[in-house]
Amino acid sequence: MLAVSVVAILVGYGIVTLVYCVAMAVVARAFGVGVKVVSVGLGPRIWTHCSDRWEFQLKLIPVGGWIRLADEENEGPVEERFSSASWSTKSLVFLAGPVSSFLVGSLLLATPVWSGGTQIVVIPGSESA
C-alpha cells in the first residue's frame, strides 16, 4: 500500500511539474520570447522530442524541471531574447508556472471530494457536533 501511495504522489507531482514548465514555455512563446528546451524531471533522459520551436525532455525522476529561454549565449534574434522582453512580459512568464501549479494542484486535491470519495459525517450529540 505504501508503494502505491509513493507512486501516486510522484505521478501527481510529475503532472504539476509538467504543467508548470509547459505553462511558462507557452506564455513565453505567446509573448515572443524564444524557448530552447523544456525539461521535466531529474536524472537520465527517458524520452526526448525535438520540434522546430523547442526540445522537450522527460527525465526519470519526476521532481523538478526547468526551461531554457533564448538568451543564453546570444541565441536567436534580439527580439526573441528574454533580456529584451518588457518587464510585464517577464512577469507574466514568471507567474505562469506558479499560477498553473496552483490551479492544477487545487484540481487534483478537489477531485476526490467532487467524486464523492470523501465524506464527513457529524453525529448529533458527539464532541464534534
Solvent accessible surface area in square Angstrom, and as a share of the most:
residue,aa,sasa,rsa
1,M,191,0.85
2,L,139,0.69
3,A,72,0.56
4,V,100,0.58
5,S,49,0.32
6,V,72,0.42
7,V,90,0.52
8,A,60,0.47
9,I,122,0.62
10,L,65,0.32
11,V,82,0.47
12,G,20,0.19
13,Y,109,0.41
14,G,11,0.11
15,I,71,0.36
16,V,31,0.18
17,T,12,0.07
18,L,67,0.33
19,V,44,0.25
20,Y,78,0.30
21,C,3,0.02
22,V,53,0.31
23,A,21,0.17
24,M,23,0.10
25,A,0,0.00
26,V,78,0.45
27,V,37,0.21
28,A,0,0.00
29,R,61,0.22
30,A,79,0.61
31,F,107,0.45
32,G,35,0.34
33,V,3,0.02
34,G,2,0.02
35,V,2,0.01
36,K,64,0.27
37,V,13,0.08
38,V,1,0.00
39,S,0,0.00
40,V,2,0.01
41,G,0,0.00
42,L,92,0.46
43,G,43,0.41
44,P,89,0.56
45,R,138,0.51
46,I,101,0.51
47,W,136,0.48
48,T,53,0.31
49,H,94,0.42
50,C,90,0.54
51,S,53,0.34
52,D,143,0.74
53,R,144,0.53
54,W,60,0.21
55,E,41,0.18
56,F,30,0.13
57,Q,13,0.06
58,L,63,0.31
59,K,36,0.15
60,L,101,0.50
61,I,83,0.42
62,P,34,0.22
63,V,49,0.28
64,G,28,0.27
65,G,32,0.31
66,W,106,0.37
67,I,31,0.16
68,R,65,0.24
69,L,24,0.12
70,A,0,0.00
71,D,43,0.22
72,E,92,0.41
73,E,153,0.68
74,N,111,0.57
75,E,41,0.18
76,G,35,0.33
77,P,68,0.43
78,V,90,0.52
79,E,134,0.60
80,E,52,0.23
81,R,46,0.17
82,F,30,0.12
83,S,70,0.45
84,S,58,0.38
85,A,22,0.17
86,S,61,0.39
87,W,201,0.70
88,S,50,0.32
89,T,16,0.09
90,K,58,0.25
91,S,43,0.28
92,L,80,0.40
93,V,1,0.00
94,F,118,0.49
95,L,99,0.49
96,A,14,0.11
97,G,0,0.00
98,P,63,0.40
99,V,79,0.46
100,S,17,0.11
101,S,23,0.15
102,F,146,0.61
103,L,109,0.54
104,V,27,0.16
105,G,20,0.19
106,S,49,0.31
107,L,95,0.47
108,L,72,0.36
109,L,145,0.72
110,A,25,0.20
111,T,67,0.39
112,P,65,0.41
113,V,88,0.50
114,W,180,0.63
115,S,87,0.56
116,G,39,0.37
117,G,63,0.61
118,T,76,0.44
119,Q,143,0.64
120,I,155,0.78
121,V,121,0.69
122,V,78,0.45
123,I,117,0.59
124,P,120,0.76
125,G,82,0.79
126,S,46,0.30
127,E,182,0.82
128,S,88,0.57
129,A,81,0.63
